[in-house]
Amino acid sequence: MPETAPGATRGCLWRCIRVLASLVILGFFLQGTTATPVEQQSNTLLSDKKKMIQQIAQEEISSQIKSHLKYFTEMQKSSCVLQHANYTVLVGSSLQPKRLLTVGIFSEQHSHRTYLLDTMTSLFQASSEQEMEYILILVLLSGTDPKWLNQTVGNISGLFTPHIESGRLLVVHGLLGDSRAESRNHTPPCGKLYSRQKTSFALLMNFAHNLSEYFLLLGDNVQSTPRFLSDIFWALLAWKQLPWVILEFSSMPISGKVFHTEDLSRLVSFLLLFPKDIPTHLLLSEFRLLLSQNVPIRLSPTVFYQMNSDSEFEDTCFPAEQVKGLGRPDNPAATVFTDMISFWNTIPQYAYILNDDYFWVLDPIEDNYLLVVLDKPQKVIKVAVETGASENKLNLLKHGQLLLGYSPMDHPKRCAHYNLVGPLVRGQLEQMVFYEEDAVKEISCIKLLVTESHDYPVMITQIKVWTEVEEEESWRFL
């Protein structure tokens, strides 16, 4: 690829930014006081021009996105990281069989206490021997202090000898010998943290790009929940036939994200197109959008939590998303339809009413559905589906998807358009709902779709819905 390609890509990005800036300026120009008839006619003409400019901008941005994807594909072959990265294996062997999942941890020297050993202990304690057969834990140390490196390696070797000997743990030291690894002069504290973080990402992902099928990114101050690997493995299996770029298992801005390893090379190239002190978590979101995953895919419940921070800047520079306690579901009034065969005197409505009733169906086949049609459109913020008996996990709907619909129709009662929320994982789904910026945000239908035939009865235990309550409405109930 020509050496000017990265520069050309930056030029494309800046052209898009200039177009968007012109739209903002035009927006301010159009604002004003009440217009006279002559001004109204002028404003109509300006409005038409604004629409034309917006259309041109959208077409240019779409064109540039396609161009960027071409550049990223080419840059995988000649990444600057591949040319300048230097690695030293400190613990374990670099000759590793290809695994299902690499758990990548980036760590550097901290000014106060480090939580790296706590993070690693949490990972091993939360995993079974059988689960550990499918993963490699890769730790990248990116500091330069020899004393810190020797002490860290000694601690890891002493605490985790069985995992080292079994080939499940690999610790490497990485340096990026590129001038772009340095942050710019007079960079504020947050910019310096972003710069070091981005360098660590590049080194870690570059080393891991061929070690496994999937890659999990973690910081060095993360607490894992028991059997987190099982949750991730089942989710990967359920999403295997569906398109995705990033699966999120935490609300933290960086940790808990899973990628296809085949995307790591171009993700590294994408990160290095921008100055090092640009927030990395924002670039991860842009990368997801660039590859056509328009909304986050955040699975619940969360399986990773952040430990205490050792830096006064980290809480400011890497703000964790404030997750509101949503409380109990508030299933709004709705009617439930199905084309499945029910038995044992159960009716479809039992699957939606918030009580102990449930809906039994006889051997559902592919494309069968259970359709909840809301009486009024609602802003749905979270959904959950439970199938099977909770005691013995029998009668699960193993192959199913949940979709949210809009544009309601009356004859028959249904919706004209649907967006996929996700597949059921072991017969269950619990997921936050995110909307594209310009998408319809009022949902009228919730559709549970059978994707493969089952040769046994299925129990649809509960469909749960959480909706967003307007502030005025919530005030009335105080």
N, C-alpha and C positions, 0 to 999 in steps of 0.2 A: 504494500500500500504506500502511496506517496507520503513523504514526511510531513507534508502540509495538511494532512487529513485532520489531526486534532485541532489545529488552528482553524481549519474550515468549519469544524463542528462548533467551536466557540463563536465563530462569526455568525453561524446559523442561529445559535441561541441568543446572541445579542440582537440580531435582526428581529427575532420574535419579541424580545423585551422592548425594543424601540417601538414596535407596532402597538404593543399593549400600552406603553406609556402615552402614545398619541391618543389612544382611546380614553385614557384617564383625563388627559388635558381637555379633550373634546367634551367629556362628561361635565367638567367644571364649567366650561363655556356655555353649555346648555342650561345650567342651573340659573335661576333668576326669580324675579317677582312675577306677579300676575301679568300676563301679556295682553296687549291690545289685539284686535282682529288682524291687523297687518303683521304684528309680531307673531301671532298664532300661525299665520300662513307661512311665515319665514321659519318658525320652529318646526312645522310639518316638513318643509324641505330639508331642514337640518336633520330631522329624525330619519328621513329617507336616506340621507347621506351617511348618517351614523350606522344604519343597518347595512348599507353597502360596504362601509369600512370594516364593520364587524365580520361580514361574510368573507371579505378579502383576507382579513387577519386569520380567520379560522382556517381558510384554505391554505394559507402560507404555513401556519403552524403544523397542520396535518402533513403537508409536504415535507417540512423539516424533520418531523418525527420519523417519517419513513427513511429519510436520508440518514438520520442519526443511527437507526437500527442497522443500516448498511455499514456505517463506520464502526459500530461496536462489533459486528461480526468480523470485520477485517482486523480490528485491533486485537482480537484474541490471539492472532498469529504473531503479533510483534509487540506485546505489552512491554512498556518500559520497566515494569516490576520484574519481568522475567530477565531483563538485561542487567538490572542493578541490584537485585536482592541478594543478600548473603546470609546463609543459614549455617548454624552449628547445632548438631544434635547433642543435647546435654543428657537426656535420659531416654532409654528405650532404643528401639531400632527403627530406622527409616524404611526398611524393607518390610512393608506391611501388606497383607492381603486386602483386597477391596472389601469394604464393609458396607452395611446398609446406611449407617449414619456416623458422621464425624461430629463430635461435640467439641467445638472450637472455643477456647477460652483465651482472651487477650489480657495480658497483665504487664504492668510496668512498676517501677519503684515508686512507692508512695512516701509522702513526707511523714505520715504517722503510721498507724497500724495497717497492715495488709490483711485482707480477708481471703486471699487466694487459697490457702490451705483449708479454710472453713468451707469454701465453695466446692473444692474437690472432695472433701469428706462428705458433704451433703449429697453430691452426685453418686458416689459409691454406695453410701448407706441407703439411698432411695432406690437402688437398682438390684434386681435379682441376678443370680449367676447366669441364668438362661438369657436374660435380656442383655447382659454384658457381652455375650458372644457376638452380638450384631453391631457393636459400636467400637469406636476408637475415641478416646479422650485425648485431644491435642491441645497442649498448652504452649502459647507463644510468649516468651519473655522478651520485651523490647527495650529494656534498660541497658545502660552501658557501664554501670558501676561494677567492677569485678567482685568486690566484697559482697554486694547484694546478690549477684548472680550465684556465687559459690554457696552462700548461706541458703538461698532459696532451693538450689539443686540438692543440697545436703538434707534439708527438711523434707523435700518431696521423696527423695530416695529412702529416707528412714521410715516415713509413714506409709508409703504405698508400694513397698517391695513386691508383694504378691501380684499386684496389677501390672507392675513393670515386667515381671518375669513372664506373665501370661500374654504379654504383647498388647494389653488394652490401654496403655498409657505411653504417650510420647511427648517429650518436652524439648522444644527447640528454642534457640536464640536467633533472632532475626534483626538485620539492619538493612535499611533502604538507602543505598549509596547514591542518591539522586538529589540534586539541589532543590528540587521541588518538595522534598521531605521537610525542609525547614520552613517554619512559619515566617510571615513577613515581619519587617521591623516594626516596633511599637505596637505589636499585636496585644490586645487586651487579654486578661486572664482566660476568659472563655475561649477566645480564638486559639490560645496556646493548647488548651485542653482538646479542642476539636482537632487541631493539627496532629497532636500525638495520637489521638484515637484513630484518625483516618490512616495514619501510617501503620498503626498496629493492625487495622482491618486489612489493609492491602497485603501486608506480610502474611497474616494468618490465612486469608482466603487464597492467596497465591500458592501457598504451600499445600493447602487442603484440596485443591481443585480436582485431584484425581484419586483421592483416597477412599471415596465412598459414593453412594448414589445421592445422598442428601447431606446437608450441612446445617447444624444448629449453632447459632452464634450466642455466646454468653460473655458477660463481663466477669471480673474476678471478685464480685461481692454479691453473689446470687445464692439464694436458698431454694432448694428443690423440694417438691412435694413427693411423698412416697409413690412409687410406681409411675413416675412421670414418663419413663420410656414407653411403658405399655400404652399410655394415652397418646403419645406421639406416633407410635407404630400403627395403632389402629386408625388414627386420623390419616396418616399417609396412605394406608391401604384404601380407605374410603374415597380419598381424593385422587387416586392414581389415574383414573380415566377422565378427570376433569382438568381444565386449564387453570393454573395458578402460578404466581411468582413468589409470593411470601405467605407462609402460614404463621400466624402469631399465637403463641401460647402464653403470653403475658401482656400486661398493659404498659410495661416499661418501654421507653422509646427505642432501645437497642436490643437488650437481651431477650431471649425467648423466641427469636425469629428463625424459621427454617426455610432454606433455599434448596433448589436443585443445584448440585455441584456443577452441572454443565453451564449454569449462569454465572458462576463465580468469576471467571476470567473477564467477561465483559462488564460485570459489576465493578471489579477493580479498576478497569480502564475508565469506566464512567466516573468513579470517585476521583480519579487523578486528573480528570479534565478541568477540575475546579480548584481554586485556591484551597490550601490545606485547612484554613481556619473557618471555612463555611461549615455550619452544623451538619454532622454526618447523618443524623436521623432524618433530616429534611431531604437529603439526597437519596436516602433509601426509599422514601415515599415517592420521589420523582422517578426513580428507577422503576418502581412498581407500576406507576402510571404509564411510563414510556413503553412497557411491555404489555400494556392493555389490561392490567388488573386495576380497575378503576376505583375499587373500594377496598379497605382492609378486610382480611379474613381473620377474625379474632375468635378463637375457639374458647369455650368455657367448660369447666372452671379453669382459672389460671393455675399453672403448674410451676411458675417461677416467681419469686419475690425478691426485692432488693434488700440487702443487709444495710447496716449503717454506713454512711459515707464518711470518709476521712478527710474530706476537703471542704473548706468553706465555700468554694465556688461550684462544686458539683451539683448541689441541689438547684442552683440558679441556672447553670449551663446545661444541665441535663434534667429538666423538670419532668418528674413522673406524672403521668396523666392522672387527674383526680377522678377516680371511679366512684360514681354515686351509688349509694346503697339503694337499689331499686325496690327492695321489699318484695311483697308477694305479687304474683301476677294479677292483672285486673281485666281478664278476658271481657272485652266489650260485647254487647248484645249482637248475636249473629245466628244464622241458620246454617245447618250442616247437611251436605248432600254427599252421596257416595254411589258408586256403581259396583261395590263389593257385596258379597253375600254375607249377611249377618246371621247369627244363630244364638241360642240360649236366651232368647227374648231381649237381646240388647239392641239399642238403636244408635245411629251415628252421633246424635247429640251428646251421648254419654262421654264421648272422647273429648268434648270441649267444655262441659260443665265442670266447675272446680269443686269436685267432691270425690268420693271413693268409687264412683261408678266407672265402668270402662266398656269398650266396644269390642266385641269378638267378631272376627271375619274368618270365613272359611277359605283356606288355600288361595290367597290373593294371587292374581296373575299380572304379568307385565302390563303397564299402562293403567291398571286400576288406580282409583284416586279417592281421597277423602277431601272434600272441598268445604271450607268455612267461608261463608259470605257475610261480611259485616253489615249491620244495619246502616251504619254511617262510616264513611272513610276515616281512618285513624292514622296518626303518626306512630308506627310501631318501632320500638327501640330495641326490643329483645324478644326472641322466640325460643321455645323449648318443645321438644317432642319426647315423650316417654312411651316405649312399647315393651311388652313382655311382663312377666311376673318379677317383681323386684327380689323375691326370695331366692329363686332358682335360675333366673335369667333365661327361662324358656319362653317359647312363643314370641320371640322377637321378630320385628320387621327388619331383617338383615339388609335388604336391598331397597332403599328408598331415598327420596330427596324431598326437601321442603322448598317451596317457591312462594313468593309474595306477588300478588296481582293488583293491577290498577286498571282504570277505564272499565267500570262495571257495566254489565249488560243485563237486561231483564228477561229475555226469552231465548234460551233458558238462563237462569241465574248463574252468572259466571263472570269472569274478567277477560278482557280482550288481550291483555299483555301481562307477562310474568317475568320476574327476575329470580334467578336461583339464589337461595340463601346458602345451601350446602347439602351434602349427603348425610344420611344418618350414620353414626359411628357406633357399631355394636348395638344397633337398634335405638340409639338415642341421639338427640341433637340439642345443644344449648349454645346459642350464638347471639352476639350483639349484632344489630342491624345498622349498617352504614349506607348512606345515600350519595350518589354522585351529585356534583354541585348543581347541575341544572335538571336533575331528575325529579319525577313526581314523588312527593314525600308523603302522600296520603294513600294508605293501603286499603283496598276493599276486599281482597280475597287472600286466604291462606290455604295453600294446596299441598297435601301430602301425596306424593306420587310414587307408586310402586315401579321400580326399575327392572326387576327380575321376578319371575314366577317363584312362588313358594309352595312346597308340597305338604304343608302343615298349617293348622290354624294359627292366626296371629291375633294377639291382644293389643289393641291401641289404647294405652292406658290414659294418656293425657296430652293435650295440646295446650301449651301455656303461652300467653301473650302479655307483654308489658307495653303500655302505650305512654306517650308523652302527654302530660296534662298541662294545659295552658296556665300561665301564672294567675290570670284572673279567675279561672275556674278553681284552682287550688285555694285561692284566697277565700272563696265563698264557703269553703268547708272548714275554715279555721274557727 
